[in-house]
Amino acid sequence: MQNITRKIWIVSVVLASVGALGFLLVAIFIGLGWGGQLGLIFIWFPTVIFIAVSILCIAGGKIPTSKVGQIPLIIFLFLFTFVFTVQLLFQPVSEWDLWRSNRQSYRQRREENIRTTVDGKYEYMLFLRWMHHDNPDAHIAITEVGNEENRMNIVIDLRVEEIPLENERIPTRLLMEMSPTDDEHIYIFTTTPYLNEEIEVFEINLETRTSRRIE
């Protein structure tokens, strides 16, 4: 009976170790959502303690010799495995699905909001911030196509406070257009009626990373 108890204990420790390691790898390489962070505190840490104590007990031969001690231990091991270890084994799958879903959602939002200049050299996106606050502002995120290291954020003096709040739900790719000029560093940024009835035009200087309103 003592030998059976020892084998059950070892299997429980191995399963717990696999679950704890998988959870740790997900936390390091993907990150954790709220559920994962709670799992880290209330499941992963107790599991690590269980593994450490179990290894010490098994290595030291501290296994109950009587059935009175072995039966409660076996029951505890089964309960721990099903309550804690199973959660750890499935948590990485859940976190992976959440990460993949978030990535897919990000890509979808990016496709809905990003535009490419007419000459195909730059991708750009309009950001409207603090529309519900006293000091709203706007800026354009611009990335050179094929060279993601060449990124820039250029503030533009849009009259954000005059933009109807319901328009912020419209994909930003419909709100503006950026066209090249004879100067490769100068682009013309123009808003559309989707943003506001009043059309606003700006000169965007990619070399100095500044903007200037064109009246």
N, C-alpha and C positions, 0 to 999 in steps of 0.2 A: 504493500500500500504506500509505503514511504517513497518507493521508486516511482510509482505512478504519479504521486503528488509532485515529485521533483520534475518529471517530464512535462506535466501540465503547466507547472510554473515556468519552465524554460520556454515552452511554446508561447505562453502569455507574454513573456518578456520580449521574445523575438518579434511577435506581432506588434507590440507596443513600440519597439525600437523602429520598425519599418514605418509605422504611422507617424512617429515623432520626426523621423528623418525626412519623410516626404513633406510633412507640414513645414519643416524648417526650410527646405529647398524652395518651396512655393513662396514663403515669406521673404526669402532673400532675392529671388530672381523675378518674382511677379508682384509681390506686395500683398497686403491683406486688406479686405474690406472690413466693415464694422463687425460682421459675423466672425470673420477670421481673427480680428483683434480680441474679441471676447473669448474665442476658442483658445487663443494663445495664453490668456490669463487663467481661464478656468479648466482647461483640458490639457494643453501642452505642458505647462509647468508641473501640474500634479503627475502627469505621465512620466516626465523625466525623473521626478523624485521617486516614483514607483520603480522605475528601471534601476536607478542607482541602489536603492535599498534592497531590491530583489537580487541584484548581482552580488552584493555583499553577503546576503543571507545564504544564497545558493553556494557561492564560493566558500563560505565559512561552514557549510554543512548544517546551518541552523534551520533544519526542516523538522516540523513536529513529528514525533515518533508514534504518538497515539492517535487513534481515530477521532478522539474528541477535539484534537487540535487540527488534524488534517482536513476533516469535512468542512468546517467553517472557512479554512484557507482556500479549499477548492471552490466553494461557493463564491467567495470574494473574488477569486481569479476569474471565474466565468462572468460575474457581474461587471468587473472592471473591464474585461475585454469587450463585452457587448456595449457598455455605456461609454467608455472613454476611447478605447482603441478603435472601435468601428467608426466613431466620429472622426478620429484623426485620419483614418484611412480614406474616408469619403470627403473630408474637408478640402484636400488639395484639388479633387475633381470639381467641387463646387466653386472654389476660388478661381480655378482655370476657366470654367464656364463663364464666371462673372467677368474675368479679365478679357476674355475673347469677345463677350457681348459688349463691353465698354469700348474695346478697340473698334469693333464693327460700327457701333453707334458714332464714335468719333470720326471714322472715315466717312460715314454717311453725312454727318453734319458738315464735314470739311468739303465734300463734293457739292453740297447744297450751297455753300457760302463762298467758295473760292472761285476766282476768275483768272483768266490769262489775258495779258495785253494783246492787242491786235497783231503785233509783230512776233508774238510767241516767245518773247525773251523772259518775261517775268510773270509770276503768279502773285496775286494780291487778294487781300481780304479786308473788309471794313469792320472795325470794332467800335461800337457805340457803348460808352460806359457811363454809369451813374445817371441814366435817363430820368430816374425818379428822385434824384437828389438836387441840391442847390447848385452844384458845380459840375454839370455833365461835360464830357469831352469825347473826342473821337480821334482815332488814329488808324493808319493803314499799315498792315503787315505785308511786306513785300519780300519775295524770295526769288532769286535768279533760277530759272529753269535749268536743271542739271547741275546746280551748284548750291546745295542747301546751306552751305556754310555762309554764303553771301545773303544774309538776312538783314532786314532793317525795319524799324518801326518809325513811321513819320507822323507826327501830330498834325492834324488839319483843323482849321478854325471853322468847323461846321456849326451852324446855328442849331445845335442839338435840342435846345429847349423848345424850338418851334416844331420839332418833328412829332407828329401824332403818335401817342404811345402804342396804338394798335399796329403801327407799321414796323415795330421792332420784331414782330412775329414773322415778318416776310424774310425769306432767305436773302442774306445780304448781297449775294451775287446779282440780284435784280435791282439793287439800290444805287449802283454806280457803274462807271465805265472809265477805263484809263487808256488813253491813246498816245502813241509816240509822236514826236515832232522831228524836225530836221536835226536837232541836237540829240545825240544818243543818250544823254544824261537827263534830258528834260521830257516829262510826260504831262499830259493834260488830264486831270481828274475831273469828271463831271457827274453830278448826281442825276438821278432819274425821277420821274413823277411818282414812282413807287415809294421813294423816301419822303419827298415833300413836293408840294405844288411849285414852290419856288426853286428853280434850278440853280445850283451853286457850282462854280467852276474854280479849279485851283491849278496852279503850276507846281508840279512836283519835281524837285531837283534831287536826283538819286546820288549825285556826287557829294553834295553838301548835306543830303538827307533833311531837307527842309521843304516847306510848302509855302505858297503865296497865293492869296485870293486874287482872282481876276474879276474885276467888276465889269 
